[in-house]
Amino acid sequence: MRDEHGFVMEWLLRVAIWFALAGVILFDAGAIFLNLIGLDGNAKEIVEALDDHIRDGSYRTDAELKAAAKEIAKKSDAKVVAVSVDAEGIFRVTLRREAPTLIVQRISAIKDWGITTADAQASTR
């Protein structure tokens, strides 16, 4: 009887460890996915917020645009990588943010998996 008890406890411990490991992996995958979706929305929000100001001439330089984009991006803990208006009048914003993961952000070999970059653009003409 004692041998069966030890076998059952060992099996339950293994099952618990596998469920915990699967939970951490699913949490990290979900955090990365939600970060991607959220950051894409943040980039679009910045483009929509600043598009009208570009059209009416409120922002004349890329530095002014970048400063305004940083203010909006700060609310979502995103970093503004690039802001530009090209010769054809296309306004582009690129954001970057690290997902709040449990494991991915602590392992240097896979840390890049948790860093998301999102782009958005709009015509200013």
N, C-alpha and C positions, 0 to 999 in steps of 0.2 A: 504494500500500500504506500509506503514511504517513497519508493522509486517512482510511482505514478505521479505523486504530488510534485516531486521535483521536475519531472518531465513536463507536466502541465504548466508549472510556473515558468520554466524556461521557455516554453512555446509562447505563453502570454507576453513575456518580456520581449521576445523577438518581434511579435506582432506589434506591440506598443512602439518599439523603436522604428519599425518600418512605417507605421502610421505617422509618427513624429517627423521622420525624414521626408515623407511624401508631403506632409503639411507645410514644411519649410520650403520645399521646392515649389509647391503650388502658390504659396504666399509670394515668393520672389517673382515668379512668372506673372502673377496677377499685378504686382506692383509695377513691374516693367511695362506691361500692357497698358495699365491705367495711366502711367506717366506719358506714354506715347500719345494716347488719345487726348489727355488733358493739355499737353504741351502744344499739340496741333491746334487745339481750340484757342489757347493763349496767343499763338502767333496770328491766327485769324482775327482775334479781338484787337490786337495792336494795329494790324493793317486797317481794319475798319475804323478804329478810333482816330487814327492819324491821317487817313486818306483825305477827308474833307479839309483838314488844315493844310495839307500840301497843295490842294487845288486852290485855296484862297490865298496862298502865299504866306501863311503864318510861320512856316519853317522854311528857311532859305538854304540851309547847309545840311550836309549829312551829320555833322556834329550835333546840331540842334535836334534833328530827328532821332539820333541815337539816344540823346539825353531824355527826350520825351518817351521813347520806347522803353528805356531802362526804368523809368518811373512806373510805367504800367506793368512791366515784367516783374518788378520787385514784389508785387502783391502775390505772385504765384511762385516765388523762389526760383525764377528762371533767369538765366544770364543771356544778355543780348550779344550774339556773336557778330552779326553784321546787319547793317541797315543801309539801303541805297535806293536812289532813284536814277534809273539809267536814261540814256538819250531818248528812248522811245516813250518815256513817261511811266515806266513800270516801277512801282514801289515794292521793294522786297525786304523782308525781315527774316532773320535766322535766329532761333533761340536754342538754348541747350540747358538741360536739367538732369540731375542724377536722381534716379528712382530710390525711394527709401526701402531698401531691401535688407534682409537679415544676413544673408551669406554673400551674395554677389559683390557688394561694395567692400567686403573685407578680404577678398582674394584678388591679388593684383593681376593674376593671369586672366581672370574673367571680369574684371572691374568695368571694362568698356561695355559689357552687355547691359549694364544698368544706366548708361549715359545715353540720353535721347536727344536728337537734334530734329527740329521742326522748321519748315520754311512756309512762308505765306507770301502772296503777292497780290497786287491790285493795280489796275490802270488808273493813272491820275488825270487822264484826259477825257 
